[in-house]
Amino acid sequence: MKVDRLIRTKLLPFLARTAKSILKNRLLQLMLALFVLGFVAGKQAHTDPTGMPFEELFENLSVLSYRDTPTDTNPHFIVELSARGRVFRQYDVDTRRFLPPESGRSYRRSISGTRYQALTVRGHVDRGFWLEISKPTQSMPTLLPEQFDELYRTSIDFVKPVSAVASVLGTLSGYSVGYRAAVWSRSLSNPAVQKRVLATQGVGRMIAREAWRRVLLEPVIMAHENDPDRFAETRGVQRIYTNFFRLALNDSNSFIPFEAARLDSAGHPREARLMTAFAQAVTRAAQDTCHLNSEDFQAIENWASLLDQRGHWAVGSPGAIPPSGSDRIRYFGTLAYYGIAPSADNETRIWVGPRVLIREGDLEGYVSDDIPQIAVGCPLTWHDWLKHDTTGLSGQEWTAQWMRESRELAQFVDFGRDVLSRLHPQ
């Protein structure tokens, strides 16, 4: 009885006075209002049709390639699955097992490893242009300033005001807390959701394919490059890589087996082997029921490294190019037909087509649409960005949709637009 009387006479009045003082505080009122607004927006947030946060899973995965020993010729590939920047599981593409994340520092992986970080989409530019490389002197090529702005700065800086707004909103934190509370039951940050996702039938095959696409896109990432010669050289290698990928998907004339046999007979078995392995990996990836392994990942690394070193597999290899005459003309004509001829040294105009603006860690750049427009090479989370209509992310008039890290703010914009449309129907 004394406890009940103490609660009625002391505790309840104290709680009432505290609640009144809190409600009189304008800052706390604002925080509470933002929390409620974030909670409502979170409840209205778009969810994956499957009921699982696969989009969040694939969007944040990274890939690690490493060798057990320095003399090991075959690298192993591990897919790291993250939620809010923290790895919660690893997936071994060869053993097809989920493993706990490694604790501490792995010397083996640090020395011999290559990490492919997650790619964050910043937006999409659905138009292309010819980039003019002005050469007032042969030793001092330059890029026209306005075209350099069009290539990088204008399109990337376009989303920075939204980033500032999102940062202010995150600082207030009430909206973010409310939003995360509303989506917690279906968020990948929730350990229970992580278990359900990883227990989904066939999820390992899906993760391996998404990781393979991530490695496939690495050679065509164009960083913020302002040196004309380096830009032209990189674009030339990317063109050969991209068109050879397309050819591997549809080699109706069996050019690749013929070219590999020719290289092998000319005394270049390594080039022939790497070419064949890449083509086979692409063909396997095109079969949606196939489970990819480390050899399919390694085929990309080896082929891309060869092109990066040579610029073209036939350049710098004695006897790889037919001697002067009709055979040489026919050979270069065939390469030109498939779009895989060596780049010219005196290019002054370079076509830059539609592209996806991306961020890889602290690196900002873009990926041309050429490979992502093909289903086998397109990450699942990029599909909406590549739609050329007003319903896709690339066609939204709301700038907030142009930043994946501003998803909470974008949902608020959509929520407010829906409310206005209901209050003022047209």
PyMOL commands that set and color helices and strands:
alter all, ss='L'
color gray80, all
select helices_A, chain A and resi 2-24+26-43+54-59+107-112+145-157+160-172+174-186+191-198+203-220+228-249+255-265+269-285+294-310+326-338+375-377+380-382+384-386+393-395+399-402+404-423
alter helices_A, ss='H'
color red, helices_A
select strands_A, chain A and resi 62-66+76-83+86-92+97-99+114-116+119-125+129-134+142-143+221-223+349-352+355-360+363-368
alter strands_A, ss='S'
color yellow, strands_A
deselect
rebuild
show_as cartoon
